[in-house]
């Protein structure tokens, strides 16, 4: 289920992803794609910034690798 998170003082997108999803790998890019205006705000988000948190793929789906020889 997707939700909206409000940034607290000193938070970054990575930190919000870690707190919301429990990880940053794969999901930070997903959150930035869902919130295209966040990149222009800067590394540390202003207090009260609304961040849309989309549904993230499961860890098994994210960890699936593709081989060139399959």
Biopython code that builds the backbone (N, CA, C, O; Angstrom):
import numpy as np
from Bio.PDB.StructureBuilder import StructureBuilder

atoms = [
    (1, "UNK", "N", (0.835, -1.170, 0.000)),
    (1, "UNK", "CA", (0.000, 0.000, 0.000)),
    (1, "UNK", "C", (0.885, 1.240, 0.000)),
    (1, "UNK", "O", (1.799, 1.351, 0.817)),
    (2, "UNK", "N", (0.625, 2.155, -0.894)),
    (2, "UNK", "CA", (1.413, 3.388, -0.953)),
    (2, "UNK", "C", (0.902, 4.370, 0.097)),
    (2, "UNK", "O", (-0.281, 4.388, 0.437)),
    (3, "UNK", "N", (1.824, 5.183, 0.598)),
    (3, "UNK", "CA", (1.491, 6.164, 1.622)),
    (3, "UNK", "C", (2.225, 7.467, 1.340)),
    (3, "UNK", "O", (3.064, 7.543, 0.443)),
    (4, "UNK", "N", (1.896, 8.486, 2.119)),
    (4, "UNK", "CA", (2.605, 9.763, 2.049)),
    (4, "UNK", "C", (3.260, 9.994, 3.399)),
    (4, "UNK", "O", (2.616, 9.898, 4.444)),
    (5, "UNK", "N", (4.557, 10.302, 3.361)),
    (5, "UNK", "CA", (5.342, 10.549, 4.566)),
    (5, "UNK", "C", (5.710, 12.021, 4.586)),
    (5, "UNK", "O", (6.031, 12.599, 3.547)),
    (6, "UNK", "N", (5.665, 12.629, 5.762)),
    (6, "UNK", "CA", (6.069, 14.020, 5.923)),
    (6, "UNK", "C", (7.482, 14.052, 6.493)),
    (6, "UNK", "O", (7.750, 13.460, 7.539)),
    (7, "UNK", "N", (8.388, 14.748, 5.798)),
    (7, "UNK", "CA", (9.790, 14.810, 6.215)),
    (7, "UNK", "C", (9.931, 15.591, 7.515)),
    (7, "UNK", "O", (9.297, 16.626, 7.722)),
    (8, "UNK", "N", (10.786, 15.054, 8.382)),
    (8, "UNK", "CA", (11.119, 15.737, 9.629)),
    (8, "UNK", "C", (12.428, 16.482, 9.414)),
    (8, "UNK", "O", (13.086, 16.312, 8.387)),
    (9, "UNK", "N", (12.795, 17.294, 10.371)),
    (9, "UNK", "CA", (13.990, 18.115, 10.247)),
    (9, "UNK", "C", (15.232, 17.263, 10.032)),
    (9, "UNK", "O", (15.486, 16.320, 10.783)),
    (10, "UNK", "N", (16.004, 17.599, 9.001)),
    (10, "UNK", "CA", (17.276, 16.947, 8.718)),
    (10, "UNK", "C", (17.170, 15.632, 7.965)),
    (10, "UNK", "O", (18.187, 14.966, 7.774)),
    (11, "UNK", "N", (15.990, 15.234, 7.532)),
    (11, "UNK", "CA", (15.850, 13.956, 6.839)),
    (11, "UNK", "C", (16.198, 14.070, 5.360)),
    (11, "UNK", "O", (16.008, 15.107, 4.726)),
    (12, "UNK", "N", (16.716, 12.961, 4.838)),
    (12, "UNK", "CA", (17.008, 12.822, 3.415)),
    (12, "UNK", "C", (16.063, 11.763, 2.843)),
    (12, "UNK", "O", (15.388, 11.059, 3.593)),
    (13, "UNK", "N", (16.019, 11.654, 1.539)),
    (13, "UNK", "CA", (15.188, 10.634, 0.896)),
    (13, "UNK", "C", (15.675, 9.249, 1.316)),
    (13, "UNK", "O", (14.858, 8.370, 1.591)),
    (14, "UNK", "N", (16.985, 9.038, 1.370)),
    (14, "UNK", "CA", (17.541, 7.748, 1.803)),
    (14, "UNK", "C", (17.080, 7.381, 3.212)),
    (14, "UNK", "O", (16.700, 6.238, 3.463)),
    (15, "UNK", "N", (17.113, 8.336, 4.119)),
    (15, "UNK", "CA", (16.717, 8.071, 5.498)),
    (15, "UNK", "C", (15.228, 7.753, 5.584)),
    (15, "UNK", "O", (14.828, 6.862, 6.333)),
    (16, "UNK", "N", (14.414, 8.467, 4.832)),
    (16, "UNK", "CA", (12.980, 8.183, 4.819)),
    (16, "UNK", "C", (12.730, 6.783, 4.257)),
    (16, "UNK", "O", (11.888, 6.050, 4.776)),
    (17, "UNK", "N", (13.451, 6.409, 3.209)),
    (17, "UNK", "CA", (13.311, 5.057, 2.645)),
    (17, "UNK", "C", (13.714, 3.999, 3.659)),
    (17, "UNK", "O", (13.041, 2.977, 3.790)),
    (18, "UNK", "N", (14.798, 4.232, 4.373)),
    (18, "UNK", "CA", (15.257, 3.286, 5.381)),
    (18, "UNK", "C", (14.220, 3.136, 6.487)),
    (18, "UNK", "O", (13.952, 2.021, 6.933)),
    (19, "UNK", "N", (13.645, 4.222, 6.926)),
    (19, "UNK", "CA", (12.651, 4.173, 7.989)),
    (19, "UNK", "C", (11.336, 3.550, 7.509)),
    (19, "UNK", "O", (10.687, 2.827, 8.265)),
    (20, "UNK", "N", (10.943, 3.818, 6.283)),
    (20, "UNK", "CA", (9.653, 3.333, 5.774)),
    (20, "UNK", "C", (9.727, 1.890, 5.272)),
    (20, "UNK", "O", (8.877, 1.067, 5.611)),
    (21, "UNK", "N", (10.741, 1.589, 4.465)),
    (21, "UNK", "CA", (10.862, 0.261, 3.854)),
    (21, "UNK", "C", (11.819, -0.675, 4.593)),
    (21, "UNK", "O", (11.762, -1.891, 4.410)),
    (22, "UNK", "N", (12.692, -0.116, 5.424)),
    (22, "UNK", "CA", (13.695, -0.934, 6.101)),
    (22, "UNK", "C", (14.924, -1.174, 5.250)),
    (22, "UNK", "O", (15.770, -1.993, 5.607)),
    (23, "UNK", "N", (15.038, -0.481, 4.138)),
    (23, "UNK", "CA", (16.179, -0.620, 3.221)),
    (23, "UNK", "C", (16.237, 0.606, 2.318)),
    (23, "UNK", "O", (15.275, 1.367, 2.213)),
    (24, "UNK", "N", (17.378, 0.778, 1.675)),
    (24, "UNK", "CA", (17.513, 1.889, 0.729)),
    (24, "UNK", "C", (17.787, 1.389, -0.680)),
    (24, "UNK", "O", (17.445, 2.055, -1.657)),
    (25, "UNK", "N", (18.406, 0.213, -0.787)),
    (25, "UNK", "CA", (18.729, -0.334, -2.106)),
    (25, "UNK", "C", (17.456, -0.537, -2.908)),
    (25, "UNK", "O", (16.468, -1.038, -2.372)),
    (26, "UNK", "N", (17.458, -0.173, -4.130)),
    (26, "UNK", "CA", (16.368, -0.265, -5.112)),
    (26, "UNK", "C", (15.219, 0.704, -4.856)),
    (26, "UNK", "O", (14.596, 1.167, -5.812)),
    (27, "UNK", "N", (14.917, 1.026, -3.601)),
    (27, "UNK", "CA", (13.717, 1.821, -3.346)),
    (27, "UNK", "C", (13.948, 3.327, -3.434)),
    (27, "UNK", "O", (13.008, 4.075, -3.702)),
    (28, "UNK", "N", (15.171, 3.784, -3.216)),
    (28, "UNK", "CA", (15.435, 5.221, -3.303)),
    (28, "UNK", "C", (15.146, 5.732, -4.709)),
    (28, "UNK", "O", (14.523, 6.780, -4.874)),
    (29, "UNK", "N", (15.593, 5.003, -5.714)),
    (29, "UNK", "CA", (15.337, 5.391, -7.101)),
    (29, "UNK", "C", (13.842, 5.344, -7.409)),
    (29, "UNK", "O", (13.329, 6.180, -8.153)),
    (30, "UNK", "N", (13.151, 4.370, -6.836)),
    (30, "UNK", "CA", (11.712, 4.239, -7.020)),
    (30, "UNK", "C", (10.971, 5.441, -6.430)),
    (30, "UNK", "O", (10.044, 5.967, -7.047)),
    (31, "UNK", "N", (11.377, 5.869, -5.246)),
    (31, "UNK", "CA", (10.756, 7.021, -4.586)),
    (31, "UNK", "C", (11.062, 8.299, -5.356)),
    (31, "UNK", "O", (10.176, 9.134, -5.536)),
    (32, "UNK", "N", (12.289, 8.462, -5.809)),
    (32, "UNK", "CA", (12.636, 9.663, -6.579)),
    (32, "UNK", "C", (11.880, 9.711, -7.910)),
    (32, "UNK", "O", (11.509, 10.792, -8.368)),
    (33, "UNK", "N", (11.650, 8.561, -8.529)),
    (33, "UNK", "CA", (10.882, 8.519, -9.774)),
    (33, "UNK", "C", (9.419, 8.881, -9.520)),
    (33, "UNK", "O", (8.773, 9.500, -10.365)),
    (34, "UNK", "N", (8.899, 8.495, -8.357)),
    (34, "UNK", "CA", (7.506, 8.799, -8.024)),
    (34, "UNK", "C", (7.330, 10.247, -7.567)),
    (34, "UNK", "O", (6.215, 10.769, -7.566)),
    (35, "UNK", "N", (8.428, 10.894, -7.179)),
    (35, "UNK", "CA", (8.411, 12.285, -6.708)),
    (35, "UNK", "C", (9.446, 13.087, -7.487)),
    (35, "UNK", "O", (10.492, 13.424, -6.934)),
    (36, "UNK", "N", (9.184, 13.404, -8.762)),
    (36, "UNK", "CA", (10.213, 14.037, -9.597)),
    (36, "UNK", "C", (10.684, 15.401, -9.092)),
    (36, "UNK", "O", (11.777, 15.834, -9.459)),
    (37, "UNK", "N", (9.908, 16.084, -8.274)),
    (37, "UNK", "CA", (10.311, 17.401, -7.777)),
    (37, "UNK", "C", (11.295, 17.324, -6.607)),
    (37, "UNK", "O", (11.907, 18.334, -6.259)),
    (38, "UNK", "N", (11.457, 16.165, -6.001)),
    (38, "UNK", "CA", (12.344, 16.044, -4.838)),
    (38, "UNK", "C", (13.801, 16.282, -5.175)),
    (38, "UNK", "O", (14.533, 16.827, -4.350)),
    (39, "UNK", "N", (14.238, 15.899, -6.338)),
    (39, "UNK", "CA", (15.647, 16.058, -6.715)),
    (39, "UNK", "C", (16.052, 17.533, -6.727)),
    (39, "UNK", "O", (17.204, 17.858, -6.438)),
    (40, "UNK", "N", (15.130, 18.415, -7.053)),
    (40, "UNK", "CA", (15.436, 19.844, -7.116)),
    (40, "UNK", "C", (15.473, 20.493, -5.731)),
    (40, "UNK", "O", (16.001, 21.594, -5.579)),
    (41, "UNK", "N", (14.925, 19.826, -4.737)),
    (41, "UNK", "CA", (14.856, 20.390, -3.388)),
    (41, "UNK", "C", (16.215, 20.390, -2.709)),
    (41, "UNK", "O", (16.532, 21.308, -1.952)),
    (42, "UNK", "N", (17.016, 19.373, -2.970)),
    (42, "UNK", "CA", (18.318, 19.258, -2.334)),
    (42, "UNK", "C", (18.424, 17.970, -1.553)),
    (42, "UNK", "O", (17.459, 17.210, -1.463)),
    (43, "UNK", "N", (19.593, 17.719, -0.986)),
    (43, "UNK", "CA", (19.837, 16.468, -0.277)),
    (43, "UNK", "C", (19.007, 16.389, 0.998)),
    (43, "UNK", "O", (18.331, 15.388, 1.237)),
    (44, "UNK", "N", (19.052, 17.426, 1.810)),
    (44, "UNK", "CA", (18.260, 17.452, 3.041)),
    (44, "UNK", "C", (16.926, 18.107, 2.719)),
    (44, "UNK", "O", (16.869, 19.250, 2.265)),
    (45, "UNK", "N", (15.865, 17.368, 2.960)),
    (45, "UNK", "CA", (14.523, 17.847, 2.623)),
    (45, "UNK", "C", (14.060, 18.908, 3.610)),
    (45, "UNK", "O", (14.331, 18.798, 4.806)),
    (46, "UNK", "N", (13.367, 19.929, 3.128)),
    (46, "UNK", "CA", (12.807, 20.917, 4.044)),
    (46, "UNK", "C", (11.770, 20.271, 4.971)),
    (46, "UNK", "O", (11.068, 19.338, 4.581)),
    (47, "UNK", "N", (11.690, 20.769, 6.170)),
    (47, "UNK", "CA", (10.730, 20.292, 7.156)),
    (47, "UNK", "C", (9.317, 20.356, 6.582)),
    (47, "UNK", "O", (8.905, 21.390, 6.056)),
    (48, "UNK", "N", (8.574, 19.254, 6.683)),
    (48, "UNK", "CA", (7.197, 19.220, 6.214)),
    (48, "UNK", "C", (7.007, 18.820, 4.767)),
    (48, "UNK", "O", (5.879, 18.808, 4.275)),
    (49, "UNK", "N", (8.096, 18.490, 4.069)),
    (49, "UNK", "CA", (7.987, 18.058, 2.674)),
    (49, "UNK", "C", (7.210, 16.749, 2.614)),
    (49, "UNK", "O", (7.513, 15.809, 3.349)),
    (50, "UNK", "N", (6.208, 16.687, 1.742)),
    (50, "UNK", "CA", (5.414, 15.470, 1.561)),
    (50, "UNK", "C", (6.109, 14.581, 0.540)),
    (50, "UNK", "O", (6.472, 15.031, -0.547)),
    (51, "UNK", "N", (6.291, 13.306, 0.902)),
    (51, "UNK", "CA", (6.972, 12.339, 0.033)),
    (51, "UNK", "C", (6.031, 11.161, -0.198)),
    (51, "UNK", "O", (5.623, 10.484, 0.746)),
    (52, "UNK", "N", (5.692, 10.926, -1.462)),
    (52, "UNK", "CA", (4.850, 9.785, -1.827)),
    (52, "UNK", "C", (5.714, 8.534, -1.820)),
    (52, "UNK", "O", (6.742, 8.477, -2.494)),
    (53, "UNK", "N", (5.293, 7.534, -1.056)),
    (53, "UNK", "CA", (6.046, 6.289, -0.932)),
    (53, "UNK", "C", (5.276, 5.190, -1.669)),
    (53, "UNK", "O", (4.304, 4.657, -1.134)),
    (54, "UNK", "N", (5.699, 4.843, -2.891)),
    (54, "UNK", "CA", (4.990, 3.813, -3.652)),
    (54, "UNK", "C", (5.241, 2.417, -3.082)),
    (54, "UNK", "O", (6.121, 2.219, -2.244)),
    (55, "UNK", "N", (4.467, 1.480, -3.543)),
    (55, "UNK", "CA", (4.662, 0.088, -3.134)),
    (55, "UNK", "C", (5.987, -0.391, -3.714)),
    (55, "UNK", "O", (6.235, -0.261, -4.913)),
    (56, "UNK", "N", (6.825, -0.940, -2.859)),
    (56, "UNK", "CA", (8.148, -1.406, -3.292)),
    (56, "UNK", "C", (8.092, -2.884, -3.652)),
    (56, "UNK", "O", (7.295, -3.635, -3.089)),
    (57, "UNK", "N", (8.941, -3.302, -4.593)),
    (57, "UNK", "CA", (8.992, -4.743, -4.911)),
    (57, "UNK", "C", (9.530, -5.518, -3.714)),
    (57, "UNK", "O", (10.271, -4.975, -2.895)),
    (58, "UNK", "N", (9.155, -6.778, -3.620)),
    (58, "UNK", "CA", (9.659, -7.606, -2.530)),
    (58, "UNK", "C", (11.165, -7.784, -2.689)),
    (58, "UNK", "O", (11.718, -7.551, -3.763)),
    (59, "UNK", "N", (11.808, -8.191, -1.629)),
    (59, "UNK", "CA", (13.267, -8.368, -1.682)),
    (59, "UNK", "C", (13.670, -9.458, -2.668)),
    (59, "UNK", "O", (14.728, -9.359, -3.289)),
    (60, "UNK", "N", (12.847, -10.499, -2.827)),
    (60, "UNK", "CA", (13.181, -11.556, -3.774)),
    (60, "UNK", "C", (13.118, -11.029, -5.203)),
    (60, "UNK", "O", (13.976, -11.363, -6.021)),
    (61, "UNK", "N", (12.117, -10.213, -5.515)),
    (61, "UNK", "CA", (12.002, -9.648, -6.859)),
    (61, "UNK", "C", (13.147, -8.687, -7.137)),
    (61, "UNK", "O", (13.686, -8.673, -8.244)),
    (62, "UNK", "N", (13.523, -7.894, -6.162)),
    (62, "UNK", "CA", (14.589, -6.922, -6.339)),
    (62, "UNK", "C", (15.954, -7.594, -6.461)),
    (62, "UNK", "O", (16.844, -7.078, -7.137)),
    (63, "UNK", "N", (16.120, -8.745, -5.806)),
    (63, "UNK", "CA", (17.420, -9.413, -5.792)),
    (63, "UNK", "C", (17.631, -10.303, -7.010)),
    (63, "UNK", "O", (18.738, -10.801, -7.209)),
    (64, "UNK", "N", (16.617, -10.516, -7.822)),
    (64, "UNK", "CA", (16.745, -11.387, -8.994)),
    (64, "UNK", "C", (17.745, -10.790, -9.994)),
    (64, "UNK", "O", (17.603, -9.645, -10.421)),
    (65, "UNK", "N", (18.723, -11.560, -10.345)),
    (65, "UNK", "CA", (19.751, -11.118, -11.285)),
    (65, "UNK", "C", (19.539, -11.752, -12.634)),
    (65, "UNK", "O", (18.996, -12.852, -12.738)),
    (66, "UNK", "N", (19.962, -11.071, -13.650)),
    (66, "UNK", "CA", (19.882, -11.600, -14.997)),
    (66, "UNK", "C", (21.287, -11.868, -15.505)),
    (66, "UNK", "O", (22.172, -11.021, -15.389)),
    (67, "UNK", "N", (21.481, -13.026, -16.056)),
    (67, "UNK", "CA", (22.784, -13.393, -16.593)),
    (67, "UNK", "C", (22.771, -13.169, -18.104)),
    (67, "UNK", "O", (21.741, -13.341, -18.755)),
    (68, "UNK", "N", (23.890, -12.794, -18.638)),
    (68, "UNK", "CA", (23.990, -12.587, -20.081)),
    (68, "UNK", "C", (23.889, -13.904, -20.846)),
    (68, "UNK", "O", (23.584, -13.904, -22.039)),
    (69, "UNK", "N", (24.141, -15.019, -20.175)),
    (69, "UNK", "CA", (24.178, -16.306, -20.850)),
    (69, "UNK", "C", (22.956, -17.170, -20.579)),
    (69, "UNK", "O", (22.996, -18.373, -20.840)),
    (70, "UNK", "N", (21.866, -16.597, -20.061)),
    (70, "UNK", "CA", (20.649, -17.385, -19.830)),
    (70, "UNK", "C", (19.796, -17.450, -21.064)),
    (70, "UNK", "O", (18.734, -18.072, -21.049)),
]
sb = StructureBuilder()
sb.init_structure("model")
sb.init_model(0)
sb.init_chain("A")
sb.init_seg("    ")
for serial, (resi, resn, name, xyz) in enumerate(atoms, 1):
    if name == "N":
        sb.init_residue(resn, " ", resi, " ")
    sb.init_atom(name, np.array(xyz, "f"), 0.0, 1.0, " ", f" {name:<3s}", serial, name[0])
structure = sb.get_structure()
